Amino acid sequence: MSHLAPAQKAKTKTVKAPLVKPELFGMTSEPMTINRPKPSPERMKYLMQKHFQKMKLPVGIKNTVELVRQGRVERAMGR
């Protein structure tokens, strides 16, 4: 890309959002987590299948690992 004139190069700049103090909102700085019991293994299996169906993915973790290996992480994450 050295043949491009400097003016033609796309300038990207990250803009930092102003830091908001969570204390102002009466929140703790910890991320909110909902305390719910972990599903049983059978339920977990079912939930995963449902999740993979929703993402239109072949069912199973192995496939996700493969996708990640191929650099298709976004697809694996359902993005």
Distance bins in CASP14 RR format, pairs under 12 A and 6 or more apart:
PFRMAT RR
TARGET T0000
AUTHOR 0000-0000-0000
RMODE 2
METHOD distances of the structure
MODEL  1
1 8 0 0 0 0 1 0 0 0 0 0 0
1 9 1 0 0 1 0 0 0 0 0 0 0
1 10 0 0 0 0 0 1 0 0 0 0 0
2 8 0 0 0 0 0 1 0 0 0 0 0
2 9 0 0 0 0 0 1 0 0 0 0 0
3 9 0 0 0 0 0 1 0 0 0 0 0
4 10 0 0 0 0 1 0 0 0 0 0 0
19 29 0 0 0 0 0 1 0 0 0 0 0
20 26 0 0 0 0 0 1 0 0 0 0 0
20 27 0 0 0 0 0 1 0 0 0 0 0
20 29 0 0 0 0 0 1 0 0 0 0 0
21 27 0 0 0 0 1 0 0 0 0 0 0
21 28 0 0 0 0 0 1 0 0 0 0 0
21 29 0 0 0 0 1 0 0 0 0 0 0
22 28 1 0 0 1 0 0 0 0 0 0 0
22 29 1 0 1 0 0 0 0 0 0 0 0
22 30 0 0 0 0 1 0 0 0 0 0 0
22 31 0 0 0 0 1 0 0 0 0 0 0
22 32 0 0 0 0 0 1 0 0 0 0 0
23 29 1 0 0 1 0 0 0 0 0 0 0
23 30 0 0 0 0 0 1 0 0 0 0 0
25 32 0 0 0 0 0 1 0 0 0 0 0
37 43 0 0 0 0 0 1 0 0 0 0 0
37 44 0 0 0 0 0 1 0 0 0 0 0
38 44 1 0 0 1 0 0 0 0 0 0 0
38 47 0 0 0 0 0 1 0 0 0 0 0
39 45 0 0 0 0 1 0 0 0 0 0 0
39 46 0 0 0 0 1 0 0 0 0 0 0
39 47 1 0 0 1 0 0 0 0 0 0 0
39 48 0 0 0 0 1 0 0 0 0 0 0
39 50 0 0 0 0 0 1 0 0 0 0 0
39 51 0 0 0 0 0 1 0 0 0 0 0
40 46 0 0 0 0 1 0 0 0 0 0 0
40 47 0 0 0 0 0 1 0 0 0 0 0
41 47 0 0 0 0 0 1 0 0 0 0 0
41 48 0 0 0 0 0 1 0 0 0 0 0
42 48 0 0 0 0 0 1 0 0 0 0 0
42 49 0 0 0 0 0 1 0 0 0 0 0
43 49 0 0 0 0 0 1 0 0 0 0 0
43 50 0 0 0 0 0 1 0 0 0 0 0
44 50 0 0 0 0 0 1 0 0 0 0 0
44 51 0 0 0 0 0 1 0 0 0 0 0
44 61 0 0 0 0 0 1 0 0 0 0 0
45 51 0 0 0 0 0 1 0 0 0 0 0
45 52 0 0 0 0 0 1 0 0 0 0 0
45 59 0 0 0 0 1 0 0 0 0 0 0
45 60 0 0 0 0 1 0 0 0 0 0 0
45 61 0 0 0 0 0 1 0 0 0 0 0
46 52 0 0 0 0 0 1 0 0 0 0 0
46 53 0 0 0 0 0 1 0 0 0 0 0
46 59 0 0 0 0 0 1 0 0 0 0 0
47 53 0 0 0 0 0 1 0 0 0 0 0
47 54 0 0 0 0 0 1 0 0 0 0 0
47 59 0 0 0 0 0 1 0 0 0 0 0
48 54 0 0 0 0 0 1 0 0 0 0 0
48 55 0 0 0 0 0 1 0 0 0 0 0
48 57 0 0 0 0 0 1 0 0 0 0 0
48 58 0 0 0 0 0 1 0 0 0 0 0
48 59 1 0 0 1 0 0 0 0 0 0 0
48 60 1 0 0 1 0 0 0 0 0 0 0
48 61 1 0 0 1 0 0 0 0 0 0 0
48 62 0 0 0 0 0 1 0 0 0 0 0
48 63 0 0 0 0 0 1 0 0 0 0 0
48 64 0 0 0 0 0 1 0 0 0 0 0
49 55 0 0 0 0 0 1 0 0 0 0 0
49 57 0 0 0 0 0 1 0 0 0 0 0
49 58 0 0 0 0 0 1 0 0 0 0 0
49 59 1 0 1 0 0 0 0 0 0 0 0
49 60 0 0 0 0 1 0 0 0 0 0 0
49 61 0 0 0 0 0 1 0 0 0 0 0
50 57 0 0 0 0 0 1 0 0 0 0 0
50 59 0 0 0 0 1 0 0 0 0 0 0
51 57 0 0 0 0 1 0 0 0 0 0 0
51 59 0 0 0 0 1 0 0 0 0 0 0
51 60 0 0 0 0 1 0 0 0 0 0 0
51 61 0 0 0 0 0 1 0 0 0 0 0
51 64 0 0 0 0 0 1 0 0 0 0 0
51 76 0 0 0 0 0 1 0 0 0 0 0
51 77 0 0 0 0 0 1 0 0 0 0 0
51 78 0 0 0 0 1 0 0 0 0 0 0
52 58 1 0 0 1 0 0 0 0 0 0 0
52 59 1 0 1 0 0 0 0 0 0 0 0
52 60 1 0 0 1 0 0 0 0 0 0 0
52 61 0 0 0 0 1 0 0 0 0 0 0
52 62 0 0 0 0 0 1 0 0 0 0 0
52 63 0 0 0 0 1 0 0 0 0 0 0
52 64 0 0 0 0 1 0 0 0 0 0 0
52 67 0 0 0 0 0 1 0 0 0 0 0
52 75 0 0 0 0 0 1 0 0 0 0 0
52 76 0 0 0 0 0 1 0 0 0 0 0
52 77 0 0 0 0 0 1 0 0 0 0 0
52 78 0 0 0 0 1 0 0 0 0 0 0
53 59 1 0 0 1 0 0 0 0 0 0 0
53 60 0 0 0 0 0 1 0 0 0 0 0
54 78 0 0 0 0 1 0 0 0 0 0 0
55 63 0 0 0 0 0 1 0 0 0 0 0
55 64 0 0 0 0 1 0 0 0 0 0 0
55 67 0 0 0 0 0 1 0 0 0 0 0
55 74 0 0 0 0 0 1 0 0 0 0 0
55 75 0 0 0 0 1 0 0 0 0 0 0
55 76 0 0 0 0 1 0 0 0 0 0 0
55 77 0 0 0 0 1 0 0 0 0 0 0
55 78 1 0 1 0 0 0 0 0 0 0 0
55 79 0 0 0 0 1 0 0 0 0 0 0
56 63 0 0 0 0 0 1 0 0 0 0 0
56 75 0 0 0 0 1 0 0 0 0 0 0
56 76 0 0 0 0 0 1 0 0 0 0 0
56 78 0 0 0 0 1 0 0 0 0 0 0
57 63 1 0 0 1 0 0 0 0 0 0 0
57 64 1 0 0 1 0 0 0 0 0 0 0
57 65 0 0 0 0 0 1 0 0 0 0 0
57 66 0 0 0 0 0 1 0 0 0 0 0
57 67 1 0 0 1 0 0 0 0 0 0 0
57 68 0 0 0 0 0 1 0 0 0 0 0
57 72 0 0 0 0 0 1 0 0 0 0 0
57 74 0 0 0 0 0 1 0 0 0 0 0
57 75 1 0 0 1 0 0 0 0 0 0 0
57 76 1 0 0 1 0 0 0 0 0 0 0
57 77 0 0 0 0 0 1 0 0 0 0 0
57 78 1 0 0 1 0 0 0 0 0 0 0
57 79 0 0 0 0 0 1 0 0 0 0 0
58 64 0 0 0 0 1 0 0 0 0 0 0
58 65 0 0 0 0 0 1 0 0 0 0 0
58 66 0 0 0 0 1 0 0 0 0 0 0
58 67 0 0 0 0 1 0 0 0 0 0 0
58 75 0 0 0 0 0 1 0 0 0 0 0
58 76 0 0 0 0 0 1 0 0 0 0 0
60 66 0 0 0 0 1 0 0 0 0 0 0
60 67 0 0 0 0 0 1 0 0 0 0 0
60 76 0 0 0 0 0 1 0 0 0 0 0
61 67 0 0 0 0 0 1 0 0 0 0 0
61 68 0 0 0 0 0 1 0 0 0 0 0
61 76 0 0 0 0 1 0 0 0 0 0 0
62 68 0 0 0 0 0 1 0 0 0 0 0
62 69 0 0 0 0 0 1 0 0 0 0 0
62 76 0 0 0 0 0 1 0 0 0 0 0
63 69 0 0 0 0 0 1 0 0 0 0 0
63 70 0 0 0 0 0 1 0 0 0 0 0
63 72 0 0 0 0 0 1 0 0 0 0 0
63 75 0 0 0 0 0 1 0 0 0 0 0
63 76 0 0 0 0 1 0 0 0 0 0 0
64 70 0 0 0 0 0 1 0 0 0 0 0
64 71 0 0 0 0 0 1 0 0 0 0 0
64 72 0 0 0 0 1 0 0 0 0 0 0
64 73 0 0 0 0 1 0 0 0 0 0 0
64 74 0 0 0 0 0 1 0 0 0 0 0
64 75 0 0 0 0 1 0 0 0 0 0 0
64 76 1 0 1 0 0 0 0 0 0 0 0
64 77 0 0 0 0 1 0 0 0 0 0 0
64 78 0 0 0 0 1 0 0 0 0 0 0
65 71 0 0 0 0 0 1 0 0 0 0 0
65 72 0 0 0 0 0 1 0 0 0 0 0
65 73 0 0 0 0 0 1 0 0 0 0 0
65 76 0 0 0 0 1 0 0 0 0 0 0
66 72 0 0 0 0 1 0 0 0 0 0 0
66 73 0 0 0 0 0 1 0 0 0 0 0
66 75 0 0 0 0 0 1 0 0 0 0 0
66 76 0 0 0 0 1 0 0 0 0 0 0
67 73 1 0 0 1 0 0 0 0 0 0 0
67 74 0 0 0 0 1 0 0 0 0 0 0
67 75 1 0 1 0 0 0 0 0 0 0 0
67 76 1 0 1 0 0 0 0 0 0 0 0
67 77 0 0 0 0 1 0 0 0 0 0 0
67 78 0 0 0 0 1 0 0 0 0 0 0
67 79 0 0 0 0 0 1 0 0 0 0 0
68 74 0 0 0 0 0 1 0 0 0 0 0
68 75 0 0 0 0 1 0 0 0 0 0 0
68 76 1 0 1 0 0 0 0 0 0 0 0
68 77 0 0 0 0 1 0 0 0 0 0 0
68 78 0 0 0 0 0 1 0 0 0 0 0
69 76 0 0 0 0 1 0 0 0 0 0 0
70 76 0 0 0 0 1 0 0 0 0 0 0
71 77 0 0 0 0 0 1 0 0 0 0 0
72 78 0 0 0 0 0 1 0 0 0 0 0
72 79 0 0 0 0 0 1 0 0 0 0 0
73 79 0 0 0 0 1 0 0 0 0 0 0
END
